């Protein structure tokens, strides 16, 4: 990623303010197409990963964390909350 999109800067303050509670909330502030492109993934594949966050490669999560200037633990926590939320919806 040569020129970092300025919208990535919105993510960290929104996490800190509690406006981003789960992984997919990130994409209220930066388009998933932008993140997919920056990761080198096709948008269709990225959409699949967003639906099943447990299929993400940890390295990719850490890259997203770096884009957003988040700690690795924070992105993993957001992913885990997303996973649990999705799991509850599928069961219930």
N, C-alpha and C positions, 0 to 999 in steps of 0.2 A: 504494500500500500504506500504509494508515493506521497500523495496529498491527502492527509487525514480529513475526513468530512467533519465540519464543525458541529454537526448534530450529535456526534459521539460525546461531546462535552456535556450534553444535557443529561446523560444517563446517570453519572455518579451523583449529582445533586438530587436527582429524583429518587435514587435508591436511598440516600441519606434522609430524605424527607418522608420516606415511606410510600411514595407514589408508585414505585416499582417494587412489587412484592414477590412476583414470580418471573421466571425467565422470559416468557412471552410478552410481559409488560414492556420490555425494552423496546419492542417494535411499535409502541405508541409514539416514540420519540425519534426513532430513526428507521427508515424503511428497511424491511427485510431484504428487499432486492439489493440495497446498497451493501448490507452486511454479507449477503451471499456472494456478491461480486468481489468484495474485499477478501473473503475467505477462499475465493477461487472455486466456488461451488455453483452448480446450476440452481436456479431458483426452485425448480420442481423438487430437486433433492433436498434443498434447504427447507421447503415446506413440509416434506416428509419428516425431517428431523425435528421440526417445531412441533409436529403432532406427536412424535415419539422421542422426547428429549433424551431418553435413556440410550438412544442409538448414536448420540453425538460422541465423537472421539474427544477425549479429555483435552488433547492438544488444541483442538478447534475452540473449545470453551475457553481455554487460557488465552488464545489469540483474541477472541471477542472481549475478554476481560481487559486485555492490553489496549485494544481499540478504545474502550470506554474508561480507561484508567481506573479499573476496579482491581481489587485483590483477587487472587485465584480462589480463595475461600469464599468470597462474596458471590462469584459467578457460580461456584458449585452449590452454594446454599440456594440461590435462585433457581437453579436447575432442579435440585432436590424438591423444593417446594412445588415447582411446576409438575414434576413427576408424580408426586403424591396427590396433587389436585386432579390430575388426569386419571390416575388410578382409581380414585374415589368415584369420579364420574362414570368410568367404565363399569365399576362394580355395582354402583347404586343406580 
